[in-house]
Amino acid sequence: MATELGVTKWIIGHDIRKMKNSRDPELKKRYLERDEFINLNKNKQAKKIQSRFLRMTGLTIEEKMFQNMAFFYRSELKKILNSKDENKTICKLSKNIRKTLQRNKIITKGWGKLVISPKARAFLTSNLIHKEGNNIE
């Protein structure tokens, strides 16, 4: 664009820096429009990926992550389900495991105590019983 106007790139860069320093509202508006455009394109890409994953697997990415984490931490979750005090058993887990389980909505904080979420409890009891025999133990 600068070459079409017959101006060197240095002059354009210098003028843009001056506009930034003076907090030009038009320049700020253009930057915001650019960021919105970039975010729209990123969101379109993410939706395409999610819809393709849904068509391929029949699950959303979040559901698949939930299942993977539940099966990966199966032994820890069995201990929690079989314990009398879930909060104490969860607190004995390492901080990284707790964060991962909370991020994947397997563990939630209810009334100040950490507990297994109802969705995770239903999933674990039905899948652990079917996968490993008749009992959760």
C-alpha positions as MATLAB code, in Angstrom:
seq = 'MATELGVTKWIIGHDIRKMKNSRDPELKKRYLERDEFINLNKNKQAKKIQSRFLRMTGLTIEEKMFQNMAFFYRSELKKILNSKDENKTICKLSKNIRKTLQRNKIITKGWGKLVISPKARAFLTSNLIHKEGNNIE';
ca = [
       0.000    0.000    0.000;
       2.852    2.356    0.826;
       4.471    1.777   -2.574;
       1.182    2.582   -4.329;
       1.138    5.937   -2.556;
       4.785    6.551   -3.408;
       5.810    6.706    0.258;
       8.542    4.693    1.973;
       7.642    2.085    4.569;
       9.685    3.938    7.170;
       7.433    7.023    6.957;
       4.296    4.889    7.329;
       5.798    3.079   10.334;
       6.847    6.384   11.861;
       3.346    7.842   11.447;
       1.717    4.745   12.974;
       4.064    4.948   15.974;
       3.151    8.623   16.409;
      -0.539    7.732   16.261;
      -0.024    5.013   18.893;
       1.816    7.390   21.194;
      -0.884   10.039   20.850;
      -3.554    7.367   21.432;
      -5.378    8.079   18.206;
      -8.987    6.790   18.517;
      -9.203    5.847   14.829;
      -6.085    3.702   15.039;
      -7.415    2.055   18.181;
     -10.707    1.356   16.403;
      -8.868   -0.256   13.470;
      -6.865   -2.473   15.816;
     -10.074   -3.579   17.545;
     -11.705   -4.356   14.196;
      -8.651   -6.363   13.184;
      -8.749   -8.349   16.436;
     -12.479   -9.047   16.019;
     -11.871  -10.284   12.474;
      -9.085  -12.584   13.656;
     -11.241  -13.947   16.497;
     -14.137  -14.615   14.106;
     -11.867  -16.650   11.863;
     -10.486  -18.588   14.837;
     -14.017  -19.336   16.060;
     -15.044  -20.552   12.596;
     -12.056  -22.902   12.527;
     -12.816  -24.207   16.021;
     -16.453  -24.864   15.093;
     -15.381  -26.729   11.968;
     -13.034  -28.916   13.979;
     -15.661  -29.610   16.640;
     -18.370  -30.469   14.113;
     -16.001  -32.786   12.230;
     -15.019  -34.510   15.483;
     -18.692  -34.879   16.388;
     -19.468  -36.470   13.009;
     -16.539  -38.868   13.314;
     -16.995  -40.012   16.907;
     -20.550  -39.117   17.853;
     -19.166  -37.203   20.858;
     -18.097  -33.640   21.421;
     -14.461  -32.972   22.262;
     -15.417  -32.142   25.860;
     -17.324  -35.419   26.283;
     -14.416  -37.409   24.876;
     -11.961  -35.631   27.193;
     -14.283  -36.384   30.114;
     -14.348  -40.092   29.226;
     -10.596  -40.274   28.677;
      -9.855  -38.650   32.036;
     -12.363  -40.884   33.820;
     -10.743  -44.022   32.409;
      -7.200  -42.738   32.914;
      -7.800  -41.939   36.608;
     -10.013  -45.001   37.124;
      -8.046  -46.376   40.105;
      -8.098  -43.053   41.972;
     -11.790  -42.585   41.275;
     -12.570  -46.108   42.519;
     -10.862  -45.265   45.818;
     -12.938  -42.088   46.085;
     -16.205  -43.883   45.314;
     -15.495  -46.615   47.866;
     -14.379  -44.266   50.648;
     -16.612  -43.049   53.454;
     -15.390  -39.449   53.198;
     -14.897  -38.400   49.588;
     -13.451  -35.001   50.506;
     -10.570  -36.481   52.531;
      -9.772  -39.021   49.845;
      -9.789  -36.347   47.141;
      -7.554  -34.101   49.259;
      -5.017  -36.939   49.524;
      -4.599  -36.895   45.727;
      -1.800  -34.812   44.265;
      -2.626  -31.234   43.367;
      -2.088  -31.881   39.647;
      -4.559  -34.757   39.603;
      -7.150  -32.697   41.479;
      -6.766  -29.789   39.041;
      -7.108  -32.094   36.053;
     -10.208  -33.744   37.474;
     -11.757  -30.371   38.282;
     -10.939  -28.984   34.833;
     -12.700  -31.962   33.241;
     -15.681  -31.573   35.605;
     -15.207  -34.949   37.257;
     -14.737  -33.367   40.667;
     -16.711  -30.335   41.796;
     -16.702  -28.195   44.888;
     -20.001  -28.442   46.721;
     -20.606  -26.640   50.014;
     -16.887  -26.253   50.630;
     -16.104  -29.924   50.064;
     -14.715  -31.633   47.008;
     -17.037  -34.325   45.683;
     -17.463  -36.328   42.513;
     -19.937  -34.564   40.227;
     -23.312  -36.268   39.660;
     -22.574  -36.675   35.943;
     -19.225  -38.298   36.703;
     -20.728  -40.518   39.393;
     -23.373  -41.832   36.992;
     -20.801  -42.347   34.232;
     -18.327  -44.101   36.522;
     -20.812  -46.436   38.158;
     -22.352  -47.498   34.855;
     -19.075  -47.867   32.934;
     -16.921  -49.328   35.689;
     -19.546  -51.960   36.436;
     -19.872  -52.935   32.767;
     -16.147  -52.856   32.010;
     -14.743  -54.628   35.048;
     -17.374  -56.983   36.343;
     -20.209  -56.592   38.783;
     -18.614  -54.461   41.471;
     -16.829  -51.113   41.674;
     -14.358  -52.426   44.284;
];
